[in-house]
Amino acid sequence: MTSDYLIWGYAALLGACIGSFLNVCVYRWPEALSVVSPPSRCGSCGTQIRWFDNVPVLGWIFLRGRCRACGARVSIQYPLIELLVASLWLAAVLRHGVSWQALSTALFFTILLGIALTDARTYIIPDEFSLGGLALGLALSFAPGGITPQQSALGALLGFGVLWLVAELGERAFRKQAMGGGDIKMLAMIGAFVGMPGVLLTLFLGALLGTLIFGPISMRTNKLVPFGIFLALGAAIVEPWGSAIVEWYLSTFVGV
């Protein structure tokens, strides 16, 4: 049992470190900036953050959420994302054990979180998340325990094709862009991780959640719908429960 606790602790620690890097990606990739150079700096005074102040979660706590150099407040978003990603990686190991499937699940949810954050902030889904995630999903399909490479490739093709068709038809019908290219590439990435049934269910749930949550808001504002957020939510539901949802639907409404 002691070894289990160590594994869980390592998973959470690795997740926290990944979450720290995700914070950098979320702020820099939409601006087409490098995540390597320059090193992390205070947004107020520009002082480079020392490595011991950059320790996930603990660094923020020890400094009481302020810059060591100038005392400016540091957003609580940083430790919250680190804690959330640590929880995602821990949950993946608790669910799948130490396995390729745990790695795939942890990376998938981390990418979904990154996309949701960037889309919420900037209405941009960086290619590093969508296309990079697509490559990861296809590569991890060759590992044991998950969907097959054929299922992954077909899911990616279907995800891209469905939203591309929606975008084309919408543009012709409304004479304006109906779907962002980032959303199309994102759904291809999702398909690489969850396959064809999963990608269709993700699209359905994303549209449903977007309508229920953003629909009332859009009636009062002209803001664009950050559809990536709702696709991320839909995919987060599909990854653990998609098969059960499909089986329930087929048995209840189709009689299969």
N, C-alpha and C positions, 0 to 999 in steps of 0.2 A: 504493500500500500504506500510505503514511503516513496518508492520509485514512481508511483502514479502522481503523487504530489509534486515531485521534482519535474516530471514531464509537463504537468499542467502549468507549473511556474515558469518553465522555459518557454512554453507556448505563449503565455501571457506577456512575458518579457519581450519575446520576439515581436509579438503583435504591437506592443507599445512603441518599439523602435520603428516598426513599419509605419505606425500612426504618426510618429514624429516626421518621418520622411514624407508621408502623405500631406501633412500640413504645408510643407514646402512646395510640393507639386501643385496643390490646389491654388496657391497664390501665384506661382511663377508660370506654369504651363499656359494658362489663358493669355498671359502677356508675352508669350513666346520667349521666355527667359530661361536660362540654364538653371538646373536644379543643383548643379555642382559648384559653380562659381558665379558671384562671390559667395563666401560663407555666410551663414545666417547673421543678420545684424538687427539692431534695434530700429524699429520703424520711425522712432522720434529723433534720436541723436546720431544714428548711424554707426554706433560702436559695435564691433564684432562681438558676438556672444561667445563666451568661453565654453569649452567643451563640458565642464562640470556644471555650468548653468543650463546646458542644453540637454541634460539627462531627462528622459521622458517623465512627465508628471511631477517627479520629485524636485526638479529644478525650478518649476513654477511655484511649487509650494514653499520651498525654502526661501525664495525671493519674494514671497507674498504677492505674486502676480505683478511685480514691478521690475523695470530694468535696473541692473546693478549700477550702471553708470549715471543715468539721469533721473531715475525714479519714475519714469513714465509707466503708465499701466500697460500690462501685457494682456491681451484678450484671453479670457477663460476658454475660448474655443480651442486653443492649443492643447491643454491637458484633457479637455473633454473628448476630443477626437482621438488622442492617444489612448485614453481609457476605453473608448468605444471599440477601437480596432483591437486592443488587447483582449477585450471581451469576445470579439468575433473569432479571433484565432484560438482562444481557449475553448469556445463553444464548438469549433470545428474539430478540435482534438477530442473533446468529450464525446462528440457524436460518432466520429469515425476512427478514433484511436490514432496512433502514429502511422499515417498512411499517405499515399499519393492523393487519395480522395479528400483527406483533411486539408492538404496543401491547396488542392484545387478549390475547395469550398472557401477557405480563408482568403485566397487571392481574389476569387470572384466577388465576395462581399466587400472586400477592400476597394476594388475597382468601382463597384456600384456606389459606394459611399463617396469616393472621390468625384465621380461624375455628378452625383446629386448635388454636392457642394459647389462645384464649379458652375453647373447650370443654374443653380439658385442665385449665385453671386453675379455671374457675367453673361448668362444665356449662351455660354460656349461649352462644348464638349470637346476637350482636346483630343487630337488623334493619338497622343501618347496613351490615353486611357482606352479609347475605343479600338484603334487598330493594334495597339500593343496588347490589349486584353484579348483581341481576336487571335493573335498569334499564340498567346499563352493557352487559350482555350483549346485551340487545335493541337498544340504540342502536348498538353496534358491528357488529351483523349487517347494518346498512345500508352499511357500508364494504366496499370490494372485498377479495377474497382469502380470505374465510371462508365460513361457512354463510350461507344466505339468511335474510331476516327471517321467512319462513314456517317454515323449519326451526327457527329460534331460538324462535319463539312456540310451536310444537308441542312442542318439547323442554321448554320451561318448563311448559306445561300438563300434559304427561305426568309430569314429575318431581313436580309438586305433587299431581296426582291419585293417582298410585301410592302415595306415602307417606301421603297423607290416608286412602286406603282401608285401608292396613295399620293405621294408627292407630285407625280406627273399628272394624275387625274385632277388633283386639287388645284394645281397651277392652271390647268386648262379651263377648269370650271370657274374659278374665282379670279383669274387674271393676276394672281400674285402668288408668292411662294407659300405653299401650304405646309411644308415639312422641311425642317433643317437637315442639312447633310450630316450633321453630327448625330442626330437621332437615328438616321438610317444605318450609319456605321455602328452605332451603339447596339442596335437590335441584332446586327450581324454578330457582334461580339457575344451577346447574350445567347444567341442560337448555338454558338460554338461550345458553350458550357452546358446548355440544357436540352439541345436537340430540337427536332421539329415540333412535337406536341407542346414542349415547354415554351417555345418561342411564340406560338399562337396564343397560348394561355397568358403569357406575359403581355402581349399586345392587348388582349381583351381586358385584363385587369388594369393595365396602365391607362387605357382609354376610360374605363369605368371610374377609376380613382380620380383621374384628371377631371372628369365631368362633375363628380360629386364634390370634390374639394375646390377646384379652381373655377368651376362653372359659376357659382354665386359671386365670386370675386370679379370675374371677367365682365359681369353685367354692370359693375360700377366703375370699371377702368378699361383702358385700351391696351393694357400690358399684354405682351405675348405669353403664351402658355409655355412654361419651362417643362416640356414634355419628358425630358430626360429624367426628371425627378420621379415622375409617375411610372415610367418604364423601370426605373431602379426599384421602386416599391413593388411593382408587379413581379419582377424577377426575384426579389428577396422572398416573396411568398411562394413562388413556383419552385425554387431550388429545393427547399425541404419538403414541401407539401404538394407539388404539382402532380405527381403520379396519383396520389390519393384523391385529389380534386377531379382529375380526369376519370378515374375509376368510378367515383361517386356519380358524376354526371352521366356516364354511359349506363350505369346500372339503374339510375333513377329515371332518365328521360328517353333512353334508347332501348333499354331492356337487354343490354349485352352483359 
